């Protein structure tokens, strides 16, 4: 490999010289599971270099070990795919005699552009129906020197690590925010373990699980005889966590009385046990977490603004799992390995045959597409279900419920979103719709995609002309403009001059129906909405 044409790196630098995004390729699936999560950094792209990708180059590495891997799969060609940066885009060029590749599900045989917005989310590349890669961008801030026991190479998790580095050794409260199941307690533990208080155990408490009548005594303690059953002095959680870290999970569910007491303790570093006459000094680092929308709770007066200001001395936001595409398959493979190891069924990932290789390939591919509403907690649960389902089984399979969920959930959500906007949903066949069928068939090819246009290059006049030309059919209009339907939907949402069927009032629709004698083609001309959407809207409103 010539250094003047290709430049890769197996380790993310502590800092980047460029102030713009840098790019990386992460192995999302390989039949050798040790390679999943290995990453290579495309350091040469910003210098005008061309990076090549083939069976034997480059070497991928992980921050967790010194091992280095090339793809080394017999179905991946030695003839390279090239990647280069042009005008803020990446150009992926397959070799004419090389590996069959798909980019975000599209079979690509000619040079194919991907854009920065796509790279922020992660672009999925499938090679030969055997290996899955994620091509993604990274901020120029570099990496944390401490992994904090958190798997992943995405910018999302790297931002969390860097936030921990900034605040761990400071004696300020920290508020951790993120959806349920994203790993807020893991972040709290990392903060504690990187702090001067790490010699004492962190105390973790779920505020939402404490009965409201006992919350004050549980948190701040109670004196003997202060209430029925108080036969002796009882230290509260603050006293138990003295000189250490107290982690209060689900802080958004704290009752008002508890909020008042917490605010006082944060301001004075003192607690008063229930039934006590004296206050006690405590030295506690408070870390709180919530998945609640605290700003909405402020508006409804269910959460006190002074307490929020005190708790949020520093905030750490944890991204949703679906926003960490480069990490999804690494986490899934680790959870699966853990669960298979626990029941002594390692053969299901160590001794693969052609059928199980294809099964796992499809399983991981669909996992990349899934929205993961329950985040990491849901992923662990699914990994356990898959492992137990295969216990004592003669061949590897996926539980039907899990398979159905992965295959259908994203399509359902997309349809709901489309229909809620008054846009006619269109069924899109999914290749290999069963995980027990071969997902990749070179004999069945999608049309070669021309490079997409940037929506920002399309003005209102061109948009309206295309809609008129295609009779307001959104699928055809998107193809006419050479943009994705998702991009077209956003343009329509932002344009007050374009209406959707859902915007039409009953009176307006009824009047048009009567004046056109039910002729949908005439109604399209009159209302400037697609025929399919009008037909659905008329059916919904039972107009006849």
C-alpha positions as CSV (number, residue, x, y, z in Angstrom):
1,X,0.0,0.0,0.0
2,X,1.6,3.3,-1.1
3,X,1.7,6.0,1.5
4,X,1.3,8.7,-1.1
5,X,-2.1,7.4,-2.2
6,X,-3.6,6.0,1.0
7,X,-3.6,7.1,4.6
8,X,-5.4,5.2,7.4
9,X,-5.1,5.2,11.1
10,X,-6.1,2.4,13.6
11,X,-6.3,4.7,16.6
12,X,-8.4,7.8,17.0
13,X,-6.0,10.6,17.7
14,X,-6.2,12.4,21.0
15,X,-6.6,15.5,18.9
16,X,-7.0,16.2,15.2
17,X,-5.1,18.9,13.3
18,X,-8.2,19.7,11.2
19,X,-11.0,21.8,12.5
20,X,-13.5,20.0,10.3
21,X,-15.1,16.6,10.5
22,X,-12.9,13.5,10.1
23,X,-14.1,10.2,9.0
24,X,-13.9,6.6,10.1
25,X,-15.1,3.1,9.1
26,X,-16.3,0.7,11.7
27,X,-16.9,-3.1,11.3
28,X,-20.6,-3.6,12.2
29,X,-20.7,-7.3,11.2
30,X,-18.1,-9.9,10.4
31,X,-18.4,-13.7,10.8
32,X,-15.4,-13.5,13.1
33,X,-17.1,-11.6,16.0
34,X,-13.8,-10.4,17.4
35,X,-13.6,-8.0,14.5
36,X,-17.0,-6.3,15.2
37,X,-16.4,-2.8,16.4
38,X,-12.9,-2.5,15.1
39,X,-12.4,0.9,13.4
40,X,-10.0,2.6,11.0
41,X,-9.7,6.4,10.7
42,X,-9.5,8.0,7.3
43,X,-6.9,10.5,8.3
44,X,-5.7,11.2,4.8
45,X,-9.0,12.3,3.2
46,X,-8.7,15.9,4.3
47,X,-5.2,16.0,2.6
48,X,-6.6,14.9,-0.7
49,X,-5.6,11.3,-0.3
50,X,-7.6,8.4,-1.6
51,X,-8.3,5.6,0.9
52,X,-8.8,2.1,-0.4
53,X,-10.7,-0.7,1.1
54,X,-10.4,-4.4,0.2
55,X,-9.9,-7.9,1.7
56,X,-6.4,-7.2,2.9
57,X,-6.3,-3.5,3.6
58,X,-6.5,-1.5,5.7
59,X,-6.0,-2.9,9.3
60,X,-8.8,-2.1,11.7
61,X,-8.1,-1.7,15.4
62,X,-10.0,-1.2,18.7
63,X,-9.2,0.9,21.8
64,X,-9.8,-2.2,23.9
65,X,-6.9,-4.3,22.7
66,X,-3.7,-4.2,20.6
67,X,-5.1,-6.6,18.0
68,X,-5.3,-5.4,14.4
69,X,-7.6,-7.0,11.8
70,X,-8.1,-6.7,8.1
71,X,-11.4,-7.8,6.6
72,X,-9.9,-11.1,5.4
73,X,-13.2,-12.5,4.1
74,X,-13.1,-14.7,1.0
75,X,-16.2,-13.0,-0.4
76,X,-14.6,-9.5,-0.2
77,X,-12.4,-8.8,-3.2
78,X,-8.7,-7.9,-3.2
79,X,-9.7,-5.3,-5.8
80,X,-10.3,-2.2,-3.8
81,X,-13.2,0.2,-3.2
82,X,-11.9,3.7,-3.1
83,X,-13.1,6.6,-0.9
84,X,-12.1,10.2,-1.4
85,X,-13.3,13.6,-0.2
86,X,-14.7,16.0,-2.8
87,X,-16.3,19.4,-2.0
88,X,-17.5,18.4,1.4
89,X,-18.8,15.0,0.3
90,X,-17.3,11.5,0.3
91,X,-17.2,9.7,-3.1
92,X,-17.3,5.9,-2.8
93,X,-16.1,4.2,-6.0
94,X,-16.4,0.4,-6.3
95,X,-13.9,-1.5,-8.5
96,X,-15.7,-2.7,-11.7
97,X,-14.5,-6.2,-11.1
98,X,-14.6,-6.1,-7.3
99,X,-16.9,-6.7,-4.4
100,X,-20.6,-6.2,-4.8
101,X,-21.6,-3.3,-2.4
102,X,-24.7,-1.7,-1.1
103,X,-24.7,1.8,0.4
104,X,-27.7,2.3,2.7
105,X,-29.5,-0.5,1.0
106,X,-28.8,0.7,-2.6
107,X,-26.8,-1.6,-4.9
108,X,-23.9,0.6,-6.1
109,X,-21.9,-0.1,-9.2
110,X,-20.9,3.4,-10.1
111,X,-19.3,6.3,-8.1
112,X,-21.7,7.2,-5.3
113,X,-21.7,10.4,-3.2
114,X,-22.6,10.5,0.5
115,X,-23.2,13.7,2.3
116,X,-22.2,15.1,5.7
117,X,-25.7,14.8,7.2
118,X,-25.7,11.1,6.2
119,X,-22.3,10.6,7.7
120,X,-23.3,12.1,11.0
121,X,-25.9,9.4,11.4
122,X,-23.7,6.7,9.8
123,X,-23.8,5.2,6.3
124,X,-24.2,1.4,6.2
125,X,-22.0,-0.3,3.6
126,X,-22.6,-4.0,2.8
127,X,-19.8,-5.9,1.1
128,X,-20.5,-9.1,-0.8
129,X,-23.5,-9.9,1.5
130,X,-21.0,-11.0,4.1
131,X,-19.5,-7.9,5.9
132,X,-21.2,-4.8,7.1
133,X,-19.4,-1.5,7.7
134,X,-20.5,1.8,9.0
135,X,-18.9,4.9,7.4
136,X,-19.3,7.8,9.8
137,X,-18.0,11.3,10.7
138,X,-16.3,12.4,13.9
139,X,-15.9,15.8,15.5
140,X,-12.4,17.2,15.4
141,X,-12.2,17.3,19.2
142,X,-10.3,14.0,19.4
143,X,-10.8,11.3,22.0
144,X,-10.9,10.9,25.8
145,X,-7.8,9.2,27.3
146,X,-10.1,7.1,29.5
147,X,-12.7,4.7,28.1
148,X,-14.7,4.8,31.4
149,X,-15.7,1.2,30.7
150,X,-18.0,2.4,27.9
151,X,-18.0,0.5,24.6
152,X,-18.2,2.5,21.4
153,X,-16.5,4.7,18.9
154,X,-19.3,7.0,17.9
155,X,-19.2,10.7,18.6
156,X,-22.2,10.4,20.8
157,X,-20.5,8.2,23.4
158,X,-17.2,10.0,22.9
159,X,-18.9,13.3,23.9
160,X,-20.1,11.6,27.1
161,X,-16.6,10.4,27.9
162,X,-15.2,13.9,27.4
163,X,-17.9,15.4,29.6
164,X,-16.9,12.9,32.3
165,X,-13.2,13.9,32.0
166,X,-14.1,17.6,32.4
167,X,-16.2,17.3,35.5
168,X,-15.3,14.1,37.4
169,X,-12.7,15.6,39.8
170,X,-14.8,18.7,40.5
171,X,-17.0,18.8,43.6
172,X,-20.1,20.1,41.7
173,X,-23.5,18.5,41.2
174,X,-24.0,16.7,37.9
175,X,-27.4,16.1,36.2
176,X,-27.4,13.2,33.7
177,X,-30.1,13.3,31.1
178,X,-31.3,10.8,28.6
179,X,-34.0,8.4,27.6
180,X,-34.8,5.4,29.7
181,X,-32.3,2.5,29.2
182,X,-29.5,4.7,27.8
183,X,-27.1,3.9,30.7
184,X,-27.4,6.8,33.1
185,X,-26.2,4.8,36.1
186,X,-23.2,3.6,34.2
187,X,-22.3,7.3,33.6
188,X,-22.8,8.1,37.3
189,X,-20.5,5.2,38.2
190,X,-17.9,6.5,35.8
191,X,-18.1,10.0,37.3
192,X,-17.6,8.5,40.8
193,X,-14.7,6.2,39.8
194,X,-12.8,9.0,38.1
195,X,-13.3,11.3,41.2
196,X,-11.2,11.7,44.4
197,X,-14.1,10.0,46.2
198,X,-13.6,6.7,44.4
199,X,-12.1,4.9,47.5
200,X,-15.6,4.8,49.0
201,X,-18.6,3.1,47.3
202,X,-21.2,5.2,45.5
203,X,-24.7,4.9,46.8
204,X,-27.4,4.6,44.1
205,X,-31.0,5.4,45.0
206,X,-34.1,5.4,42.7
207,X,-36.1,8.3,43.9
208,X,-39.2,7.2,42.0
209,X,-39.2,3.9,43.9
210,X,-39.4,5.5,47.4
211,X,-42.9,5.8,48.8
212,X,-43.8,9.4,49.1
213,X,-44.6,9.2,52.8
214,X,-41.1,7.8,53.5
215,X,-39.0,9.8,51.1
216,X,-37.9,12.5,53.6
217,X,-36.8,10.0,56.2
218,X,-35.1,7.7,53.7
219,X,-33.1,10.5,52.2
220,X,-32.3,12.5,55.4
221,X,-32.7,10.0,58.2
222,X,-35.1,9.7,61.2
223,X,-34.6,9.9,64.9
224,X,-35.9,7.2,67.3
225,X,-39.6,7.6,68.0
226,X,-40.1,10.1,65.2
227,X,-42.9,8.0,63.7
228,X,-44.5,4.6,64.3
229,X,-42.0,1.9,63.8
230,X,-38.9,4.1,64.3
231,X,-37.4,2.1,67.2
232,X,-33.9,3.5,66.7
233,X,-32.1,6.3,64.9
234,X,-31.9,5.6,61.2
235,X,-29.3,7.3,59.0
236,X,-30.6,8.6,55.7
237,X,-29.0,8.2,52.3
238,X,-27.1,11.5,52.6
239,X,-25.4,10.4,55.8
240,X,-24.7,6.9,54.4
241,X,-23.0,8.6,51.4
242,X,-20.9,11.0,53.4
243,X,-17.5,11.6,51.8
244,X,-18.7,9.7,48.7
245,X,-21.2,10.1,45.8
246,X,-24.9,9.9,46.1
247,X,-26.7,9.0,42.8
248,X,-30.3,9.9,42.7
249,X,-32.0,8.3,39.7
250,X,-35.4,9.4,38.4
251,X,-35.0,12.8,40.1
252,X,-37.8,14.2,38.0
253,X,-40.3,12.1,40.0
254,X,-39.3,13.6,43.4
255,X,-42.3,14.9,45.4
256,X,-42.4,18.6,46.1
257,X,-41.6,18.2,49.8
258,X,-38.4,16.3,48.8
259,X,-37.5,18.9,46.2
260,X,-37.6,21.6,48.9
261,X,-35.4,19.6,51.3
262,X,-33.0,18.7,48.5
263,X,-32.6,22.3,47.6
264,X,-31.7,23.2,51.2
265,X,-29.2,20.4,51.5
266,X,-27.5,21.4,48.2
267,X,-27.3,25.0,49.4
268,X,-26.1,24.3,53.0
269,X,-24.5,20.8,52.9
270,X,-26.7,20.0,55.9
271,X,-29.4,17.5,56.6
272,X,-32.0,17.4,59.4
273,X,-33.3,14.0,60.2
274,X,-37.1,13.6,60.7
275,X,-37.8,14.2,64.4
276,X,-34.4,15.8,65.0
277,X,-33.7,19.2,66.4
278,X,-30.1,19.6,65.0
279,X,-28.7,19.6,61.6
280,X,-25.8,17.4,60.5
281,X,-23.0,18.4,58.2
282,X,-22.5,16.1,55.2
283,X,-19.9,16.1,52.5
284,X,-21.7,14.4,49.5
285,X,-21.1,14.7,45.8
286,X,-24.6,14.6,44.3
287,X,-25.2,13.1,40.9
288,X,-28.8,13.0,39.7
289,X,-30.4,11.6,36.6
290,X,-33.8,11.7,34.8
291,X,-35.5,10.8,31.5
292,X,-38.2,13.4,32.2
293,X,-38.7,16.6,30.3
294,X,-37.8,18.9,33.2
295,X,-38.5,22.0,31.2
296,X,-42.1,20.9,30.7
297,X,-42.3,20.1,34.4
298,X,-41.1,23.6,35.2
299,X,-44.0,25.1,33.1
300,X,-46.5,22.8,34.8
301,X,-44.9,23.7,38.2
302,X,-44.2,20.0,38.9
303,X,-40.5,20.7,39.3
304,X,-38.8,23.6,41.1
305,X,-36.6,25.9,39.0
306,X,-34.2,26.7,41.8
307,X,-33.6,22.9,42.3
308,X,-33.0,22.4,38.6
309,X,-30.4,25.2,38.6
310,X,-28.7,23.7,41.6
311,X,-28.7,20.1,40.2
312,X,-27.5,21.2,36.8
313,X,-24.2,22.6,37.8
314,X,-23.1,20.5,34.9
315,X,-25.3,18.5,32.5
316,X,-24.4,15.3,30.6
317,X,-26.7,14.3,27.8
318,X,-26.6,10.6,26.8
319,X,-27.7,10.0,23.2
320,X,-30.3,7.4,22.2
321,X,-28.9,4.1,21.1
322,X,-30.3,4.7,17.6
323,X,-28.1,7.8,17.4
324,X,-25.0,5.7,18.0
325,X,-25.1,3.6,14.8
326,X,-21.3,2.8,14.8
327,X,-21.8,1.3,18.3
328,X,-25.0,-0.7,17.8
329,X,-23.5,-4.0,16.5
330,X,-20.5,-3.9,18.9
331,X,-22.8,-3.6,21.9
332,X,-25.2,-6.3,20.5
333,X,-22.3,-8.7,19.9
334,X,-21.0,-8.2,23.4
335,X,-24.4,-8.8,25.0
336,X,-24.9,-11.9,22.9
337,X,-21.5,-13.3,23.7
338,X,-22.1,-12.6,27.4
339,X,-25.5,-14.4,27.4
340,X,-24.3,-17.3,25.3
341,X,-21.3,-17.7,27.6
342,X,-23.5,-17.7,30.6
343,X,-25.4,-20.8,29.4
344,X,-22.3,-22.5,27.9
345,X,-23.6,-22.1,24.3
346,X,-20.6,-20.3,22.8
347,X,-20.9,-22.6,19.7
348,X,-23.7,-20.3,18.4
349,X,-21.2,-17.6,17.7
350,X,-17.9,-19.4,17.5
351,X,-18.7,-22.4,15.3
352,X,-20.6,-20.8,12.3
353,X,-21.7,-22.6,9.2
354,X,-23.0,-20.9,6.0
355,X,-26.6,-20.9,7.3
356,X,-25.8,-19.4,10.7
357,X,-23.4,-16.9,9.1
358,X,-26.2,-15.6,6.9
359,X,-28.6,-15.6,9.8
360,X,-26.4,-13.5,12.0
361,X,-25.6,-11.2,9.0
362,X,-29.3,-10.4,8.6
363,X,-29.9,-10.1,12.3
364,X,-27.2,-7.5,12.7
365,X,-28.2,-5.7,9.6
366,X,-31.8,-5.3,10.8
367,X,-30.5,-4.3,14.3
368,X,-28.7,-1.4,12.6
369,X,-32.1,-0.3,11.1
370,X,-34.1,-0.7,14.3
371,X,-35.1,2.4,16.3
372,X,-34.3,0.8,19.7
373,X,-37.0,2.7,21.7
374,X,-35.9,0.9,24.9
375,X,-32.2,1.7,24.1
376,X,-29.5,-0.4,25.7
377,X,-31.8,-2.1,28.2
378,X,-34.0,-3.3,25.4
379,X,-30.9,-4.6,23.5
380,X,-29.7,-6.6,26.6
381,X,-33.2,-8.1,26.9
382,X,-33.2,-9.1,23.3
383,X,-29.8,-10.7,23.5
384,X,-30.9,-12.7,26.5
385,X,-34.0,-13.9,24.6
386,X,-32.0,-14.9,21.6
387,X,-29.5,-16.8,23.7
388,X,-32.1,-18.7,25.7
389,X,-34.1,-19.5,22.6
390,X,-31.0,-21.3,21.2
391,X,-30.1,-23.2,24.3
392,X,-29.8,-26.9,23.5
393,X,-30.9,-26.2,19.9
394,X,-29.2,-28.1,17.1
395,X,-29.1,-25.0,14.9
396,X,-29.1,-21.3,15.4
397,X,-32.4,-19.3,14.9
398,X,-34.0,-16.1,16.0
399,X,-37.1,-16.0,18.2
400,X,-40.1,-15.3,15.9
401,X,-41.2,-12.4,18.2
402,X,-37.8,-10.8,18.0
403,X,-37.6,-11.3,14.2
404,X,-41.0,-9.7,13.7
405,X,-40.2,-6.8,15.9
406,X,-36.9,-6.0,14.1
407,X,-38.4,-6.3,10.7
408,X,-41.7,-4.5,11.2
409,X,-41.2,-1.8,13.8
410,X,-39.3,0.7,11.7
411,X,-41.7,0.4,8.8
412,X,-44.6,0.9,11.2
413,X,-43.1,4.0,12.6
414,X,-42.3,5.4,9.2
415,X,-45.9,4.7,8.0
416,X,-47.4,6.4,11.1
417,X,-45.2,9.5,10.6
418,X,-46.0,9.7,6.9
419,X,-49.7,9.3,7.4
420,X,-49.8,11.8,10.3
421,X,-48.5,14.3,7.9
422,X,-51.3,13.6,5.4
423,X,-48.9,12.0,2.9
424,X,-49.8,8.7,1.3
425,X,-47.7,5.9,2.7
426,X,-46.1,3.7,0.1
427,X,-45.2,0.1,0.7
428,X,-41.5,-0.5,0.2
429,X,-40.5,-4.2,-0.2
430,X,-37.7,-5.2,2.0
431,X,-35.1,-7.5,0.4
432,X,-34.7,-10.7,2.4
433,X,-37.7,-9.9,4.6
434,X,-37.2,-13.1,6.6
435,X,-33.9,-13.5,8.5
436,X,-34.0,-17.1,7.4
437,X,-33.7,-16.2,3.8
438,X,-30.6,-15.0,2.0
439,X,-30.8,-11.2,2.2
440,X,-28.2,-10.6,-0.5
441,X,-28.8,-11.8,-4.0
442,X,-26.5,-10.3,-6.7
443,X,-29.1,-11.5,-9.3
444,X,-31.7,-9.1,-7.9
445,X,-30.3,-5.6,-8.2
446,X,-31.7,-2.2,-7.3
447,X,-31.3,0.5,-9.8
448,X,-28.0,2.3,-9.7
449,X,-28.5,5.6,-7.8
450,X,-27.3,8.8,-9.3
451,X,-25.7,11.2,-6.8
452,X,-28.4,12.9,-4.8
453,X,-28.9,16.7,-5.1
454,X,-28.7,18.9,-2.0
455,X,-32.2,20.1,-1.1
456,X,-30.7,23.5,-0.4
457,X,-30.0,23.9,-4.2
458,X,-33.7,23.6,-5.0
459,X,-35.7,26.8,-4.8
460,X,-39.5,27.1,-4.4
461,X,-40.1,27.7,-8.1
462,X,-38.3,24.5,-9.1
463,X,-40.1,22.6,-6.3
464,X,-43.6,23.8,-7.4
465,X,-42.8,23.1,-11.1
466,X,-41.8,19.5,-10.3
467,X,-44.9,18.9,-8.1
468,X,-47.1,20.2,-10.9
469,X,-45.3,18.1,-13.5
470,X,-45.7,15.0,-11.4
471,X,-49.3,15.8,-10.4
472,X,-48.3,16.2,-6.8
473,X,-47.2,12.6,-6.5
474,X,-44.4,12.8,-3.9
475,X,-42.6,9.6,-4.9
476,X,-42.3,10.7,-8.5
477,X,-41.5,14.3,-7.5
478,X,-38.6,13.1,-5.4
479,X,-37.3,11.1,-8.3
480,X,-37.8,14.0,-10.6
481,X,-35.7,16.3,-8.4
482,X,-33.2,13.6,-7.6
483,X,-33.6,13.9,-3.8
484,X,-34.9,11.4,-1.2
485,X,-38.5,11.4,-0.2
486,X,-37.5,12.3,3.4
487,X,-35.8,15.4,2.1
488,X,-38.9,16.2,0.0
489,X,-41.2,15.8,3.0
490,X,-39.0,18.3,4.9
491,X,-39.2,20.8,2.1
492,X,-43.0,20.5,2.0
493,X,-43.3,20.9,5.7
494,X,-41.2,24.1,5.5
495,X,-43.2,25.5,2.5
496,X,-46.6,27.1,3.4
497,X,-47.6,27.1,-0.3
498,X,-47.7,23.3,-0.5
499,X,-50.6,21.5,1.2
500,X,-51.1,18.0,2.3
501,X,-54.4,16.0,2.2
502,X,-54.5,16.3,5.9
503,X,-54.6,20.1,5.7
504,X,-57.9,20.0,3.7
505,X,-61.0,20.8,5.6
506,X,-64.1,18.6,5.3
507,X,-66.0,21.5,3.7
508,X,-63.3,22.2,1.2
509,X,-62.9,18.5,0.3
510,X,-66.7,18.0,0.0
511,X,-67.1,21.1,-2.2
512,X,-64.4,19.9,-4.5
513,X,-65.8,16.4,-4.6
514,X,-69.2,17.7,-5.6
515,X,-68.0,20.2,-8.2
516,X,-65.8,17.6,-9.8
517,X,-68.6,14.9,-9.6
518,X,-66.1,12.7,-7.8
519,X,-63.5,12.8,-10.6
520,X,-60.2,12.5,-8.7
521,X,-58.1,13.7,-11.7
522,X,-60.0,17.0,-11.7
523,X,-59.8,17.2,-7.9
524,X,-56.0,16.9,-8.2
525,X,-55.9,19.9,-10.5
526,X,-58.2,21.8,-8.2
527,X,-56.7,21.0,-4.8
528,X,-53.1,20.4,-5.8
529,X,-52.8,17.2,-3.7
530,X,-51.9,13.7,-5.1
531,X,-54.5,11.4,-6.3
532,X,-53.5,8.6,-3.8
533,X,-53.6,11.0,-0.8
534,X,-57.0,12.4,-1.9
535,X,-58.4,8.9,-2.3
536,X,-57.3,8.0,1.2
537,X,-58.6,11.2,2.7
538,X,-62.0,10.8,1.0
539,X,-62.3,7.3,2.4
540,X,-61.3,8.5,5.9
541,X,-64.0,11.1,5.9
542,X,-66.6,8.8,4.2
543,X,-67.4,11.4,1.6
544,X,-69.5,10.0,-1.3
